[in-house]
Each structure stands twice: as C-alpha cells, then as structure tokens.
Amino acid sequence: MSKTEDSAVDNNACRKEEILAISRKSKHDEGVESAENRGSRLGDYSVGVFGTLIAAFALFKGEFATAWAALLIVNAYALGIFLTLYRFTKRKIHFFFVVWTAIILIAFLALFLAAIYGLWIF
C-alpha cells in the first residue's frame, strides 16, 4: 500500500471508531426502536379494523351517522399516517395514498353530514 492509501484506511478506521463511540454514548437501542415501530403498526391496523367493525355494526343497526363517523375517524387517522410517510419519504405511492384517502375522507364527511341532517335516505 502506498502512504496515501495507508492514511485513508487509518482515517476511515478512526472515523468508524468515532461513530461507534457516539452510538454507545447515546444509549440508543435499535431493538427497542424496532419493537416500538412494530407496536405502532399494530396499533394502526387495530384502529382500522375496530373502526370498520363499529361502522359495519352501526350500518346493520341502521345508525348511519355512527357508521359514517367511525369511517371518518379511521380515514382521518389513515390520512395522518400517509401524510407523515409522504413528508419523510417523498415517494409517489405515498402521495397517491394521501390524495386517495383525502377523497374518501371528503366522501365520508358528506355522508356523515347528510345522515345527521336527515338528507340521506336508504
């Protein structure tokens, strides 16, 4: 190895040790973070499932305002998730889901308001 290559290798080794030292001092556990992320995703899915079940039972009982309100909340929650994903990733698929969820949210809002004011007839 030449002297320049030797110096670059030593410099990279020093930089790697600095990064490892900073990581050790931060006491940040990636395993805990991974578990928290999985728990958060499980919470997201449970909001969707339980909100949809509430809406289904409300529709079965003829309580349309309750059904639309439950679906409105689920979609508002989903919109928040997709907005966050798009904000940090800037991926086109997340932007698509933001737009699609916003359209669905507006539709459920219209159905909810129509059910409350008695404009919706089944």
C-alpha positions in Angstrom: 0.0 0.0 0.0 1.1 3.5 -0.7 1.4 6.1 2.0 -1.8 7.9 0.8 -3.8 4.6 0.8 -2.5 3.8 4.3 -3.5 7.2 5.5 -7.0 6.9 4.1 -7.5 3.5 5.7 -6.4 4.8 9.1 -8.7 7.8 8.7 -11.7 5.6 7.9 -10.9 3.4 10.9 -10.7 6.4 13.2 -14.0 7.8 11.8 -15.6 4.4 12.3 -14.5 4.3 16.0 -15.8 7.8 16.5 -19.2 6.8 15.1 -19.3 3.7 17.3 -18.3 5.7 20.4 -21.1 8.3 19.8 -23.6 5.5 19.2 -22.6 3.8 22.5 -22.9 7.1 24.4 -26.4 7.8 23.1 -27.7 4.5 24.7 -30.0 4.1 21.8 -31.2 0.5 21.4 -32.3 -0.3 17.8 -34.1 -3.4 19.1 -36.4 -1.3 21.3 -37.0 1.1 18.4 -37.9 -1.8 16.1 -40.3 -3.2 18.7 -41.9 0.2 19.1 -42.3 0.6 15.4 -44.0 -2.9 15.2 -46.3 -1.9 18.1 -47.2 1.3 16.3 -48.1 -0.6 13.1 -50.2 -3.0 15.1 -52.0 0.0 16.6 -52.6 1.4 13.2 -54.1 -1.8 12.0 -56.3 -2.2 15.1 -57.7 1.3 14.6 -58.7 0.4 11.1 -60.2 -3.0 12.0 -62.1 -1.8 15.0 -63.4 1.3 13.3 -64.6 -0.7 10.4 -66.3 -3.2 12.7 -68.0 -0.4 14.5 -69.2 1.0 11.2 -70.4 -2.4 10.0 -72.4 -3.0 13.2 -73.8 0.6 13.0 -74.9 0.1 9.4 -76.5 -3.2 10.3 -78.5 -1.5 13.1 -79.4 1.4 10.7 -77.4 4.0 12.6 -75.9 5.7 9.6 -74.4 8.7 11.3 -72.5 6.5 13.7 -71.2 4.4 10.8 -70.0 7.4 8.8 -68.5 8.9 11.9 -66.5 5.8 12.6 -65.3 5.6 9.0 -64.5 9.3 9.0 -62.2 8.8 12.1 -60.5 5.8 10.6 -59.8 7.6 7.3 -58.6 10.8 9.1 -56.2 8.6 11.0 -55.0 6.9 7.8 -54.6 10.3 6.2 -52.3 11.4 9.0 -50.2 8.3 8.6 -49.9 8.7 4.8 -49.1 12.4 5.2 -46.3 11.6 7.6 -45.0 8.9 5.3 -45.0 11.2 2.3 -43.4 14.0 4.2 -40.4 11.9 5.2 -40.1 9.7 2.1 -41.4 11.9 -0.8 -42.4 8.6 -2.6 -45.1 8.9 -5.2 -47.1 6.0 -3.9 -47.5 7.7 -0.5 -48.6 10.9 -2.3 -51.2 8.8 -4.2 -52.5 7.4 -0.9 -52.7 10.9 0.6 -54.9 12.1 -2.3 -57.0 8.9 -2.4 -57.5 9.0 1.4 -58.4 12.7 1.3 -61.1 12.0 -1.4 -62.5 9.1 0.6 -62.5 11.3 3.7 -64.4 14.0 2.0 -67.0 11.4 0.8 -67.4 10.1 4.3 -67.8 13.6 5.7 -70.5 14.3 3.1 -72.3 11.1 4.1 -71.9 11.9 7.8 -73.4 15.4 7.4 -76.2 14.1 5.2 -77.1 11.4 7.9 -77.0 14.0 10.7 -79.3 16.5 8.8 -81.6 13.8 7.5 -80.7 14.2 3.9 -79.7 10.6 3.4 -82.4 8.1 2.6 -82.0 4.4 2.5 
